[in-house]
Amino acid sequence: MMRRALLVVTTVLVLLLGGTRFVQTLQEPQPRAQIALEGTDLQLQLLTLKTDPDWREAMAPLDERQLLSEAVEAYREAKLEAPARPAQLVKLGLLEAARGNTEPARTAWKQVEVRSPLGPTAAVLADLWARPPILPPEAENILESKLAGWYRTAALTRLYQLQQRSDALRTLQADASAKATRTLVRLGVLNLLPLAALVAGLVVLVSWVVWRNRRPDPPGWQVPWNVQTVWEVMVYWFAAFFSAGFLVSALVAGLRPEQADPLFQALFTLLVYGLIAGAGLGLLWSLVWKPHPESRALFSYRLVAGWERWGIGGWLAAVPLVLATSLLAQRLVGEGGGGNSLLTGIGGADAWPVRIVLFLSVAVAAPLFEETLFRGFVFPSLASRLGAPAGVVASAALFGIAHFSALEFFPLFALGVVLATVYHYTRSLAPCILLHSLWNGSTFLFLTVLSG
């Protein structure tokens, strides 16, 4: 009786916390807003090639005034998280200055708090565009260390022109042209590879439909645990999900992880996820594997015949489905919706130790645990009672909900459908883990290349 009462109370609390968290994401800025701005920054770098003799003709169609206007509009409308606000204002000011709008530029820079890491940078920029200009002695060092890409070139060009340093200006322009050439290659990769994956994914989907119509259905699912076990594992795991976040936040409250260096933030993210995954595995061991030893056969990681084809093919098949549902989510949710916390910060990860930790989080830890829980446990539990098609849909919906993002629910639902389908036909978690790792890993690679 006490066990059931505890379960009911925990369920109510989880529903309240989960519902509140899900609704809150409707007001949270989307990581894709930052991603879109990084794409804008890459295009701005190409402006340097308009003055390069080797590229002048090819870059002639690139309208500088239009691109600057579009960039200003994008930065004005972008709703970024508070830590990104100073960088947004610094960049917006430089964009306005490049358009000849000095006063709006200085107004943007003056909004950057003095105590912010970019406070000295904003102060130097305001001095350079003052009337008359002021040349702080530390200006060059600050601009070189705190700015990057087109923004660094624009600021240093202003400084060298005021200092009448023609040699430094020529060196800067040569360096900017070389970097812009590499940026052109990156933009080509970022545009062509997703397009190729989309086309290949459509071919895989059509091929799978033809193959499916010629193949008998796999056998149905049977699990040794009851409905209450499913209820307990999921409710207590969601409770652990919230508790881990509260506990770790309380333990490191004085450290202010959002202001810490990127490596600390990456390790902090991995720690939180490790606690959540550990709680989930502990629940599976105590409520499923220990009382039902025969159930371990359902959690198979064997490399079945063609497992790599299922993993790679499933990854490609997920591309058009996730793209379509992402567009749908964008229309339904609008500007809010939040995003995947594990992917947050990848764009700003410049050091290799940070990238390695983040890669381990998104492409190794997350696929291993989430496939064990959602495909190894949740899907068979639902399919054994609802049938495989309904089990696929229901488990995919729970997979999307578990990420607590209104925006990400639909694309994660589509990805969950593909993952559950692969597990249904292969009866192995290995291709699902490969698919999931490829998905998160390719996203990681995309964001890394985008941010340089």
N, C-alpha and C positions, 0 to 999 in steps of 0.2 A: 504493500500500500504506500509506504513511504517512498519507494523507488518511483512509482507512478506519479505521486504528488510532486516530487522533485523534478521529474521530467516535464510535467505540465507547466510548472512555474518557470523553469528554464526556457521552455518553448515560448511562453508569453514574452519573457524578457528579450529573447533573441529576435522575435518578430517585431517588437517595439524598436530595438536598437537597429536592426537591419532595415526596417521600413524608414526610420528617420535618416539613416545614413544614405539610403538610396535616393530619398527626396533631396537631401542636401547636395548630392552631386549635380542636380539640375542647375544649381547656382554656381558651381565650380567651373573655372576656366578649363578649356580643353588643352591637353598637351599638343594637339595638332595645330593649335594657334601658334605656338612657339615653333613647331616644325615648318609651318607655312612661312613664318618670318625668316627662318634660316634659309629657306629656298629663295626668298627675296634677296637676302644678303649675298647669296651666291651669284644671282643675276647682276647685282650691282658691281661685283668684281669685274664682270666682263666689260664694263665701261672703259676700263683702262686700255683695252685692246683697240678702242676707236682711234687712239693716237699712235698705235704701233704700226709702222709701215708694212709689216708682214700680215697684219690682220685688218688694216683699215678698210679695205674694200669689203671683206666678208662681214665686218661689224657695222657697215653703213646703215643697214635697215634698223639697227637697234636705236630707238628714239630715247635719248638721254632725258629729256624733259619729261616725257611720259612715264618712264621708268621711275624717276625720282618722285613724281607726283603720286604714282601708285604705291611706292614704298612709304611715303609720308602718310597716305590714307590708311595703309595696312597697320602701321605702328600706332596711329591715333586710335584706331578701332579695336586693336588687339586688347583682350582682357587677360592679362597674364597674372600669375601668382605674385604676391608681394615681393619675394626675393629678386624677381626678374625686373621689377619696376625701374630701378636706377639705370640698368643697361638700356632699357627701352627709352628712357628720357634722353640719355646721352646720344643714342643713335638717332632719335627723332630730331634732336638739335642739330646734328651734323647734316642730316638730310635737308632740313630747312635752310641751313647756312649755304649748302650747295646750290639751292634754288635762289639764293640772294635774299632770303627772308631773315635778316639778322636778328631782329627783335624777338620773333617767335622762337628762334634758336636759343637766344640767351634766356628767355623765359623758361624753356624746357630745362636748361642746365641748372638754373637757380632752384628748380624744384627737387634736385638731388640733394639729400641730406649730407651735411658736412661729414658726419660720422660714418657714412656709407663707404664701403671699399672704393666706390667710384666717385666719392666726393671730391678728392683732389683733381681727378681727371676733368670733372665737370667745371671746376673752378678754373683750371688752365684753359679750357676751351672758351669759357666766357671771357677770359682775359684776351685771348687771341682775336676774338671777334668784337672786342670793345672799341669804342670811339673816343680817343685813339687807342690802337692796340697796345696791350701790355705783354712783355716777353719774360715770363718767369724763368729763372735760371734752370729749374728742374723740369721744364716743359718737355724736352725731348725724351728724357728717361721715362717720364710718366706716360706719355702718349705711346711710346714703343712697347711698354710692358702691359698696358691696360686695354689697348685697342687692337683690333685685328681686321683683316680683309680690307674692303673698300673704306671703312671708317678710319682705319689707321692711315691709309694713304691720303685721304682727304684732310685729316688733321695735320699730318706731318707736311703735306704740301703747303698748307697755309703757314705753318711755322717757318719752313725753309724760304718761302717767298718773302716773308716779313724780315727774315734774317739775311736775305739776299745771298743764300748759299746755293749757287747754281750747280756745283758738283754734287752736293748731297741730294739735290732735287733730281738730277739725272739718274743717280744710283737708285733712288727711291722708285722712280718710274720704271727703270729696267727690272727691278725686283718685283714690282707690282704686275708688270706684263708677264713675267715668268709664272707668277702665282695664278694669274688670270687664265693662262694657257692650261694649267693643271685643273683649274676650276671647270673649264670647258669640257675636259675629259670626264670629270666627276658628274657634271650635269648630264652628259650623254649616257653614262652608266645608270644614273638614277632614273632616267626616262626610258631607256631601251629595255633594261632587264625586267621591270615590272610589266611592260607591255608584252614581252616575250613570254613571261610566266602566265599572263592572262590568256594569251592565245593557246598556249600549251594546256592550260587548265580547262579551257572549253573543249579541246580535243579529248582530254582524259574523261571529262564528264559524259560526253557523247559516247565514247567507247565503253564506259562503265555501264551506261543504260543498255546498250546492245548486249554486253556480256551478261548483265543481270537477267535479262529476259530469256537467256538460253541456259540458265543455271538454276537448279532446284534450291529451295530455301534451306538454309542451314537448320540443324536441329534446334528445338526450343531451349530455353534456359530454365534450370532448376537450381535453387539455392537452399542450403540447409538452415539458414537463419530465418526468423520470423519478421513481421512488420515492425514490431517494437524495437528490434535490434537496429533496423534501418533508421527508425525515428531517433533512437538514442545516439547512434554514431553521428548523424548529421547535426542534430540539435546541440550536442555537447561539443562537436567540432566548431560549429559557428560560435558557440559561447567562448571556446578557447581562442578563436580568431579575434574576437573583441577584447578578451581579457589580456591576450599577449600584447596587443597594441597599447592598452591602458597601462599595463605593468611596465613595459619597457620605456614608455614615455615618462612615467613617474620616476624610474630609476635614473634616467639621463636628463631629467628636466633642467638641471643646473648647467648641463653642457651645451644646451641650445644646438642640437644636431643640424638644424637648418642653416646655421651660420658657420658650421664646422667645415673643414677641408673636404674635398670630394671623396677621398679615400675613406674617411670616417663615415661619411654619409652612406657610401656603398656597403661598408661593413655593417653599419647599423641596419640597413635594409635586409642584408643577408641574415643577420641575427634574428630580426623579427620574423622573417619567413621561416627560418629554421625552427623557431619555437612553435609556429603554427603547424608546420609539417610534422614536427615531433609529436605534438598533441594528437594530430590525426592518426599517425601510425600507432601511437599508444592506444588509442581507442579501438582501432582495428584489431590489434593484438589481444586486448583484454575482452572485447565483446564478440569478436568473430573468429580469429585464428586459434586462440586458446580453447574456447568451448567447442569449436567445430573444426578440428584438425583437417578433416576432409575438404574444407572450404579452400585450402591453399591451392588446390588444383585450379580454381577459378582465377587465381592471381598468377597466371603463367607469363613468364618473361622469355620463353624459349624462342629461338630464332627459327620460326617455321619457314617452310619453302616459300620463297618469293616475298619474305617479310620486308626486304629493302624496297621492292617494287611497290608494295602497298604503302609504305611510308612516304616515298617520294611522290608516287602517283596521288596519294591522298593530299599531300601538301599542295600539289599543283591544282587539284580539283577544288581545294578550299579557296584558292585565289579569287576566281570570279564570284563565288558565293559570298565570301566576306566583303568583297568590293561592293556588290549590289546591296547587301544589308547595311554596310557602312553609309552608303548614300541615303538609304531609307532612314537610318538613325539620325543622320544630319538634318534631314527635313523635319523629322518629328521632334527632336530635342532642341534644335536651334544652336545657340552659342554656348550653352552650358553643357553639363553632362559628365564632367570629370574625365578620368582616364585611368589606365592601368598604372598603379603605383610602382610596380617593378620596372616599368620602362621609363619612368620619370628620371631625369638626370643623365640619361645616356648621352644626349646631345652635348652636355657640358663636360663629359668625361674625357679629358685630354691626356692624362697620364695612363701608361699601360697597366700599372697595378690596379687602378680604378676600373679600367675596362675589363680586366680579367675577373675581378670580383663580381662585377655586374653581369658579365657573360655567364659565370657559374650560377648566378641567381636565376637568370631568365632562361638559359638554354640547357641547364643541367638539373638544378634542384627543382624548379617548377615543373618541368615535364615528368620527372620521376615520381614526385609525390602526387601531382594532380591526376596523372593517368592511373596510378594505383587506387586513388580514392574514387574518382568519378567514373572511370571506365571499368576498373577491376571490381569495385563494390557497388556503386550507385546504379550503373546501367543494368547489370544482371539482376539486381534486386527489383528494379522496376519492370524489366522485360519478363521476368518469371511470373509476374502477376498481371501485367497489362498487355503482354505480347511485344515482340521485338520492335515494330514500327513505333508504337506509342512509347516504348521504353527509350528509344533513340531520341524522340522529341522531348520527353520529360527530363531525361538526364542532361540533355543539351541545355534546356531551360535552366536547370539548377546550376549547371556549370557557368552559365552567363550571369546568373544572380549572384553567385559566390564571389564575383569580382567587384561587386558593389559600384557599378558605374552605369548610369542611365544610358550614356552614349555607347559604351562598349557592349551592352547586353546583346544587341542584335548581331553584330559580327561574331561575338564569342559564341552565341547560340548556333550560328552557321558552322563555325569551326567545331563545336561540340557535336553537331550532327554528323560531320565527316568522321570525326574520331570514333564515335560510337559505332558507326557503320563499319569502319575498318575492324574494330574489335569483334563485332558480331560475326564477320566473315572469316577472320583469321584465328579467333579464340586465343590471341596472344597480345600482351601489352607491348611487346618489343616494337612492332611497326607503329603503334600509337605514340610511343615515346619518341621514336625517330621523327614522325610527322610533327609532333608538338615541338621538338627541339629545332627542327628545320624552320618551323614557323617563327618561333621566338628568336632563333639565331639570325634568320634573314631580316627580321625587323630590327634587331640589334645592329646588323651590318649596315642596313639602310640608314639608320639614324647616325651611325658613326661616320659613314662616308658623307652624309649631308652636312654634319657639323665640322668635318675636316679633321 
